[in-house]
Amino acid sequence: MTEALLFGRPLPEGGTIGVAAPASGFENRSEVLRGIEWWEAHGYRVKLGEHLFARDDYLAGDERDRATDLMALFADPEVDVVQALQGGYGSAQTIPHLDFEVIAQNPKPFVGISDITALHVAIRQRAGLATFYGYGLVGMGDKESTDFSRERLLEVLRGGGAGEVPRDPDDPYVRAISGGKVTAPLVGGCLWLLLQTMGTPWEVELEGCIFFFEDYDAPPWYVDGMLTQLGHAGKLAGVRGVVVGDMEKCDWRETRPEWPRTRSIEDVLEQHLEPLGVPVLYKLPLGHGKHLAALPLGVTATLDADARTLTIEHPGLTTEGERP
């Protein structure tokens, strides 16, 4: 299932944010406390998963406990939005322990970024739920996070995200790698995590979709290899458009000096994406950059590479009795 069929309801004033840690845990407890304080300062309540403070090296505790917390928050009638603590690593480990019927019976906005991509794919394809690519709790409180990013997420969780995806307020330049215009479901996430779904029961489905991806600290030859694998697997042949978000720290730099004679990240994108013959847009603030324009996944969007815009046609949320 590529297009979402189920939609959560908008976050109400004074609503409750339920937080689980399906991937990595916190390093310092203040990372959690700062995020809680941000939500509370804006009039919302925060409810933490039972095992949120568990830590096991680079994981937030046992995979079954992490999955249990997610299920409990979806089933909890007090919770309006389910938010990941943060990304990192480990989300894919929880997937075999999820009950997708529980999620489908309790559709709510689910939000997270980076490693949470694995859950975005599985939840949409197995439960049919539209989800949201945006900050976890740690991101809400991080001193490096921008007001643009926080306010965009709040706007999307309250209204569903319909309309044109905003450009980077510091650098509004967006490049069309290939021209054209298409309307189709928008799916994707962090490129490395999308590759981790390959060969699994929840392998990412891209046929007939606008394929969105971004990545962090992946040098050009990493990205080359990942796009090569997707191409060989036939995943790129059926896409109707491509949106490449931030490829943060993906070009050659002195601190990561592998192969100083290297293609640029744009060289790699051109090589793999131009031959597809579909619209391709690059550099909207979607990913691990300074600014993050949270957006719904699984909903219909229009990619107009000639106008250099991505427009969400239908919100990722609904009110009672309505479906976008």
N, C-alpha and C positions, 0 to 999 in steps of 0.2 A: 504494500500500500504506500503510494508516494504522496498522495494528497490527504490532508487531515479531514476527518469527518466529525470529530468531536472538538468542542471548544469550552474552555473554562469561562467563568464570569469575571467581569472587571473587578479589580481590587476596590472595595468600598472604603469610604472615609472611616478611619479608625479600625480598619480590618487587621487581620492577623497574618503574619508572615511565618510560615513553618520552615525551619531550617534543618536539613540533614547534611551529612558529610559522606557522600558516596565515593569520594576519591581520596585525596590527601587531607591530613589533619592540619591544624594550626601549628605554627612554630612558637608564637608567644600568645598567651591568653588574651592580651590586649587587642589582638587582631579580631577576635570574636566580639569583645566588648565594644570596640569602636563601631562595628557594624550594627550591633544592637542599638547603640545610642543614636546612630543616624536615623534608623527607622522610628525610634521612640520620639526623637525630636520633631519628626514630621507627623506625629499623631497616630502612629501605628503600634501594634503589639507584636512581639516576637516570641515564638514558641519553639524551643530547641528540641531536636530529636533526642531520645533517651541516651544514645551512645555517641553523641556529637563530640564529647571531649576525649573519646578513646583515641589512642595513638599507637601505631605499630610501625616504627621506622617511617617510611615514606607513605604509609597508608593510615587512614583514620579508623584503625581497628579491624575486626573480623568482617569478612565480606558479607556474611549472613546478617550480622547486626546492622551493617550499613544499608542493606536492602530492606531489613525490617523497619528501620526508621523511615525510609521513603514510603513504604506501604502504609505505615501508621499515620503519616502526615496526609497522604491522599485520602485516607478513610476518616480522618478526624473532621467532624462538622464545624469545629471552631476555626479551622485553617482555611484561609482564602487563597493564598499563594504558597507554592512549594519552591523554596530557593535552595540551591546547593551552597554549601559553605564556601567552596572554591574548587578549582580544578586540580592540577597536579598529575596524579596517576591513580588508577584503580577502578574507575567507574565500570569498565567492561566486566570486571569480576562479579559485580552485583547482578548482572542481567539474568543469569540462570535462576536466581532466587526471587525474581520479581513476579508478582501476580498481576498480569496485564488486565484481567477482568476487573480487579479492584480499581485499577486506574481508570478503565473505561466507564465504570459505574460511578466514579467520583471525579469527573473531569475538572481540573483546576489548572491555572497557569503554572507551568514548571519552567524555571529559569536557571541558567548556568552557562558557562563558557568553557572553551578549551577541552579538557579531558571529559567534560560532561557531554561532549558531542556523541559519545557512544550511547548515552541514555536518550538523547534527542532522537537518534535514528531508531533505536529499539522501541521506544514509547510510541513514536508516530506510526511505525510500520506494524506493530503488534496491537496497540490499543487504538490507533487512529486519532490520537490527540495532537492538536497544534501545541507547540512548545515555543519557548523564547530564548534566543541567544543573547545573553546579557550577563552582567556582573553577578557573582555570588555574594554572600554576606560579607566576606573579607573585602571584596572590592568596594562595597558601599562605604566602608570605613577607612579605607586606605588613604593616607595623606597624599598619595600621588594621583588618586582618582580626581577627575575634573567634574565641575558642576554640570557641564554639558552632558557627560556620561550618566551621572546620577539622575538628573532631571529627565533625560530621554527615557531611561528605564521606568521611572515612575509614570511618565506620560503613557508609555506603551502598556504598562500593567493596568492602568486605569481606563485606557481607551482602545487598546487592541492593536495600535501601530499602523492603521491605515494611512495612506498618503505617501508622499515622496520621502525616501530615506535621506536625512540631512547629510551634507558634506562636512568634512573636517573644518571646524571653525577657524583653525589656524592656517590651514592650507587647503583651500577649496578645489584645487586642481584634481580632476578625475580624467583618466585616459580611456579612450575607446580603442581597444586592441583590434576589434573587428566591429564593423557597423551592423545596423539592422535593429529590428524591433520585434519582440515576442512577448506573449502573455502565457504563463504556465505556472504550476506550483513551484515554490521556492524551497529547496532542501539543501542540506549540507552542514558545514561546520569546520572544525579544525582538520586540516588535510591528513595529518599523521593518524589521528583517531579514526577517520573514515577508512583509512587503509586497514586498521585493526579489525574492522568488521568483515573483511573479505574472508570467505570460506566458512563463515559462521551462519547459524540459522537466521540471524538478523543482518545479513549482508546488505549494505546500503543499496537502495534502488534509485537510479538516476534517470531511467527511461522517461522521456517526455517532460522533463523538469528543467527549471533554471537551477544550475549547479553553483552553489555558493561555497567558496572555501577561503581559508586564511591559514597562516601558520606563524610560528615563532622560532627564531634561532635555528632555522633549517637552511643551510647553505644551498646555493643553486644546484649543486649536484644531488643533494637530497631530494629537492623538489623535482628535479628532472627524473629521478628514479621513481618517485611516487606517482607522477603523472604517466610515466612509461608503464607502470604496473596497471593503473586504471585503464590506460589505452589498450594494453594487451588483453585485459579481462573483458573488453567490450563495453566498459562502463561509460566511456566518453562518446561512443558512436551515436547514442540515442538522446543526448542532451539537446535541449532547445535553446539554451543560452548559458553563459557563464558569468558569474560575478566573483571577482577576486578582491577580497578585502585587504587588510593590512598584511603584508609579508614582513613583519617586524624583525629586524636583525637577520634578514635572509640574504643580503648581499655580502660580498667579500669585505672583511674588515681586518685591521691589524691584530685584534685580539683573537681572531679565529683565522689563521693564515693558511689553511689548506689550499694548495694549488693557487698561487698568486696570479697565474695566467688562467683566468676562469671566465665563463660566461656570466653576465649579469642575470639577476632574477627576471628582468624583463625579457632578456634573450630567451630564457627557458620558457616563459609563458607564451611568447610569440611562437616558438617552435612547436609547442604542443597544442595550443588553442586556436591559432589562426586557421590551420587546415580543417578545423571542424565545420567551418562555413556557417557559424551561428554568431549572434551578437555576443561580444565579450567586453566587459567593463572592469576597470582596475582602479583601485585606490579609494573606494569609499571607506569611511572609518568603521570597519567591521573586523574586530579582532583584538590583537594584543598591543595596539598602538596607544598613544597618549589618550585619544578619545575613542569612545565606543558608542555607536548608535545602535542600541538594542533593537532587535527586530524579530517578528514571529517567523517560525518555520512551518512548512506544510501548507501555507496559504497561497492563494493566487496572487501573482505579482506581474508587473509589466516591466521588462527590461528594454529601455530605449537607448541603445548605445550611441545613436546619432545625436540625441539630446543629452547623452551622458547622465541618465537618470535611472534609478530603480524605484518603482512605485508599488507599494503594497495595496492591492486592489480591494482586498477584504480583510477586516480585522481578525486577529487571532483569538478574539474573545467574543462572547455573545451574551445578551441578556436573556432572561427566561422566555421561552417560547419562540426564540429567534435563532436562525442559523445563517451565517454569512453566505 
